[in-house]
Amino acid sequence: MGDHKSASLWRHQDDEYVYTREYAESLDKEDPLRQFKDQFIIPSKADLTRKTIVVPEGDTTPSPPCIYLCGNSLGLQPKSTRKYIDRFLQTWATKGVLGHFTPHSDEYTPQFLDVDDAASKLMAPVVGALVSEVAVMDTLTTNLHLLMASFYRPTKEKYKIILEGKAFPSDHFAVESQIQHHNLDPKDTMILIEPDDPSNPIFPTEKILKTIDTHASSTALILLPAIQFYTGQYFDIREITAHAHSKGVLIGWDCAHAVGNVDLQLHDWNVDFAAWCNYKYVNSGPGAMAGLFVHERHGVVDMDDQESPYRPRLSGWWGGDKGTRFLMDNKFVPRPGAAGFQISNPSVLDISAVISSLEIFSKATMPALRRKSIELTGFLEHLLLTTPSPSTTTTTTAVTDSSSTAAGSSSHHHPHHRRPFSIITPSNPSERGAQLSLRLEPGLLDGVLERLEAGGIVIDERKPDVVRVASCPLYNSFSDVWEFCRVFLGACEEVGGEREREKR
Ligand SMILES: *Cc1c(COP(=O)(O)O)cnc(C)c1O
């Protein structure tokens, strides 16, 4: 987390210059991670609108890359992913079953039997865990169920689960069905933390701690998002976890929007368990194999250890000891750590994509990515909130120069210029990741989306009035952010102006 202000370059610059494309390009030149953009396939504007996937033969019309600010939903494809998957297919094709046990000098991933361990090794530093504390397996909601099967053991006294009232639907359903699975009634078992102001659904840490206090004696488990998918709020994991533990309550974190985005320290923060998917900021493809974290104190499998007793779980052979796994004697010897929560042998096809992506994180490193991310999102916020209106701007290359907006000119005068949107994401960089969520004034969304699309900009909308914009430090540049602001602010002016005229 930490202080961003000292590093915020644009705050020291002459006002007008900050809004120019030239300035954004100068920030890109100084960006130590700039070369990573080239490791990703950025769809062209023509790619996005073409009715086919394959470019028709003979079509050589050049098209510029789109501006992709949607890594919070589905990350872009690394160029290396195809190589990794090809190599896997070739291994399977040329070796068949021998691929399981035989290492090869030109392999990108180890023999099939050990791919899961290779993935854990790369995954651990991304979430701040020991290698033994993570497993790359299954999918997010499935893993939440598996983890709750182990960590949610309701008793007569302690049976409630605390979660937020605006939880991602899948998390809500998973908790609700776990409760029903134990023949309990969600009505008095599911404790939903609701935001004070539904139009500004931010959860102050104080409020979460108070809810924990109120229900501590009857609560079995807390499940919260590390980063809230809608607002982009980054919860204070360390403090909330410590508080839960001080009240004797277990706590798990859904890191779907945090993994690969912020510099998580799940081990040091003493988190009991966590789960995430790998297709958002981790760029492993839609539905890619997910990950989970089990703190080392919960992964002990020594049946004589009184201090850290064995945690019962739903088991399958892949959670069993590697040395005896193939004896097929039906004596389950669990693997220590998170690996012991695995059930099935992993899809090597799928995990190859995860590994190819994690190799990039290993080169870039999370602390460096987070540093850039804070700058990039700060730049986005700064341009959105302070760019002068076109009617008051003279610099020809400024962000809102209406003569160059993708949707055309909007030269009419705005004597009472104000921004027709607000940022609902917290403004403190330690309380957010890459994403900013913008709430547009009623009636603007459709028109603004239309213009963004025409400008080749990919973002994500939540009807009726919110857009989520995520600048990913691996493949987004300061120029991308600048271009988004130019088109977005121009679109707001234009659509807002049209609506004003309609009203008259
Ligand atoms: C993306 C996301 C999911 C999706 O779950 P899958 O099991 O991967 O389909 C669930 N919960 C949260 C919080 C998410 O952000």
The ligand as a MOL file (V3000), in Angstrom:
LIG
                    3D

  0  0  0     0  0            999 V3000
M  V30 BEGIN CTAB
M  V30 COUNTS 15 15 0 0 0
M  V30 BEGIN ATOM
M  V30 1 C -15.1790 -12.9460 -11.5520 0
M  V30 2 C -15.7250 -13.3320 -10.2380 0
M  V30 3 C -16.3610 -14.5740 -10.0490 0
M  V30 4 C -16.5490 -15.5530 -11.1760 0
M  V30 5 O -16.6140 -16.8520 -10.6950 0
M  V30 6 P -16.2280 -18.1130 -11.6150 0
M  V30 7 O -16.3740 -19.2460 -10.6990 0
M  V30 8 O -14.8370 -17.8940 -12.1090 0
M  V30 9 O -17.1840 -18.1450 -12.7580 0
M  V30 10 C -16.8250 -14.8710 -8.7780 0
M  V30 11 N -16.6810 -13.9970 -7.7530 0
M  V30 12 C -16.0800 -12.7940 -7.9170 0
M  V30 13 C -15.9400 -11.8690 -6.7600 0
M  V30 14 C -15.6000 -12.4270 -9.1580 0
M  V30 15 O -15.0350 -11.2420 -9.3220 0
M  V30 END ATOM
M  V30 BEGIN BOND
M  V30 1 1 1 2
M  V30 2 1 2 3
M  V30 3 2 2 14
M  V30 4 1 3 4
M  V30 5 2 3 10
M  V30 6 1 4 5
M  V30 7 1 5 6
M  V30 8 2 6 7
M  V30 9 1 6 8
M  V30 10 1 6 9
M  V30 11 1 10 11
M  V30 12 2 11 12
M  V30 13 1 12 13
M  V30 14 1 12 14
M  V30 15 1 14 15
M  V30 END BOND
M  V30 END CTAB
M  END
